[in-house]
Amino acid sequence: MKINLEVFFDQIRDLSVLSSEDETRQILNGVFVDIAPAGEVLFVATDGRRLGVINPGLVVSPAPEKRTGFVIPRELIEVIPECGLKAILEYGSETQRIRISVAGGLSFSGRAHEGNYPNWREVLPPPPYVQAGKIVCDYNLLEGFVSACGKSMHGWSGIALYRNVPTQSGEDYRAPIVVATSNPDFFGILMPMKSLDGDGNLPPKIDRPTWLRN
């Protein structure tokens, strides 16, 4: 399989904030390019505690016979300068080589991480999602989501948190928290933690994006 895509590379760079820095979990050290049998592309990153998914609106042709993908290593992402424009992403499954070409005739290459990326869809809680209210967690975990959506955010100045089922007031609740931003092409998950009811002026519930329902 050979892939040649025109991408906004800053989306990949921003999302890489949610990837793992643990060298013993190399497959998580980067951004996973998830390719569906119909050819739709999603960018995914997780460190085991947070997960972020971006829909870049891209389609691979010809489409693969089954779901596949590859991981762009974080160390490759970090050496590519901010371009603000589109870049060309090339990948060959036979060689496992990745080539990224940006403005000014610059190109960077590296080898995709080997191994099977975790089935990240298994951690997505079923919709709909209701307002989570107050939660107890490390602030740095939430800050990473803001960075992951950085250049695409508008309207809101932060993030909103949801869960898929209501709980009684004050009850400890352990289930994945859904993280929403003003970017409709971003979907985030914060892994299980304590959650407490709270008040707010957010929509009473939200649904999973249409591009993530299949």
Secondary structure, DSSP 8 states (H G I E B T S, - for coil): -EEEEEEEHHHHHHHGGGS---GGGGGGSEEEEEE-TT-BEEEEEE-SSEEEEE----B-SS--SS-EEEEEEHHHHHHS---SSEEEEEEETTTTEEEEE-GGG-EEEEE---S----GGGG---S-EEE--EE---HHHHHHHHHHHGGG--S-SS-EEEESS---TT----EEEEEE-S-TTEEEEEEEE-EE----SS-SEE---GGG--
